[in-house]
């Protein structure tokens, strides 16, 4: 006699929805904006700056040939790659006081994501501070280590309070 209280396990994994999140909690490509895609390409390019010590011009040329780049906001990608590469020292100076360890001990992925966040908080005032944080957390989840997104969130949250003090305060006061 068979025991009917134990259903047989399904041979196929559950079907994934076409849009939304993957099983890892990362946004699927179909639901990403042009700017989100530009940030993804920028973090990969900045990784090459940090690890490979390659110059931004050659990285730029290489990245534009990658599959899917045509769906990215190329102007925003340019601003992020070239802005972060040119202002690396200034961005590091903004980030370092918020770290609990030397910058050399930060993963290059999280370092690049923090550069993007610091750059956008300082120079892309059309992007709300909460969007900057959310986008950077998503980048860290997708490309970084297991809990790197939590670290990135903490650092950029502190930086947002400095660079966008009035905007952060207005949001805090508007929230019931």
N, C-alpha and C positions, 0 to 999 in steps of 0.2 A: 504494500500500500504506500502511496506517496503522500507526503505531508504537504497539504495545500497552503499551510500558513507561511511557507517560505517561497516567495516567487522566484522564478528563475531569473538570473541576471541578464540584462539586455546585452546582446552581442555588439551593438553599435553605441558609440558615445551620443549623448543628447545633441540634438540639432542646435547649431548656433544661429542667433538672429542675424540678419543681413546688415543691420546698422546698430549703432550703439556701442556696447563694450564687448571685448573679447572675454574669454574665460579667465584671463589674467587681470581683468579690470581696466584694460587700456582701451581708449577710443579706437574704433575701427576706422580705417582709411576713408570710407565713404562718408563718415560724419565729421570729418575734419575740415576746418576753414582753410583758405589760402594762407592766412597768416600763421596758423598752427603748423601747416606744412613747411612754411619758410623757417619757422623756429626749429623744426626737426632737422632740416638740412643745415641750419646754422650751428646747431650743437654738434653735429657730425664734423662740420668744417672746423669748428673751434677745437675739437678734440685733436685734429691734425695740427693745428697751431700749437697746442699745448704739448702734445706727445712727439709729433714728428718734426716740430720746429720749422714747418714749411711756411713759405710766405703766403700771405692772403691772396695775392693775385693768381698764383698757380692753383691754390685750393679752389678759388672761385671758378676758374676755367674748368677744372676737373668736376666740380659739383654740378655745374650747369649741364653737363653731359649725362648725369645720372637719371635713371628711369624715374618718372614722376615729377621731376623738377618743374615741368611745364605747368603743373597744377599749383605751384607755390607762388606766393607774392614775392616776385623777384626784387622789387624795390625794398621791401622789408628785410629780405635776406641780405641784400647789399649793406643796408644800414647796420644790421646785427654783426655780420662777419667783419666788415671793414671798421666799423665803429669800435667793436670789442677788441680787435687786433691792435688798432691804433691807440686805444685808451686803456690797454691792459694794466699798466701801472696805476692809473687813477682808479680803475674798477677794483683792483686788488686792495688799494688803500681804503676804499669804502667797505669792502667785505671783511678784511682782516680783523678789525676790532670786534666783530660779531662772532668770530670763530672761537672754539674751545681748544684748538690745536693749531699747529703751524700749517700754513697754506700748502706746504710740500706734502703733508699727510692727507690732503683732501684728494679724492678720486678725480682724475681729469674730466670725467663726465660731469660730476657734480660741480666742479670748478667752472666748466664751460656754461652749465646751466645757470650758475650764480652770476657769471658775467652777463649773460642774456638778461637776467632779471634786473641786475643793477643798471645795465645800459637802458633798458626800457623804462625803469622807474625814473631815471635821471633825464632821459632825452625824448622819450615817446609819451608825451603828456596826453596824447589823444587816447591812449590805452589806459583804462581804469586800473588802479593799483591791485584790486582783487583779481582782475583778469591776468595781470602779469604774474601774480603768485600762483593762480590756478594753472596757467599754462606751463610755468616752470616746474611745478609739482608733477604735472603729467609727463613732462619731458624726463624728469628724474625717475619716475616710475617706469617709463618705457625703456630708457637707455642706461640707467644707473643701477647701483647695487640695491639689495633687498630693502633697506630702510633709508636709503639716501634721500628719498623724497621728504622724509620728516626733517632731516637736517637742513635741506634746502629751504623748506617752508619756514623753519625757525629763523634762519639767517635773513631771508628776504622779508619776512614779516618785520623784523627789527629794522631793516634798511628802509622799508616803506614808511615806518613811523618817523624816520629822519628826513627822507627825501620828499615825502608827500604828506607831511604832518597835517595840513589843513584838510586834505581829502580823506585821510584815515579818520581824523577826528569827526568830520562831517558824517561819515558812514557809521561810526560808533554811536553818535548822537541820534541818528535817524533810525537805528535799529531798536525796536521796543524791548 
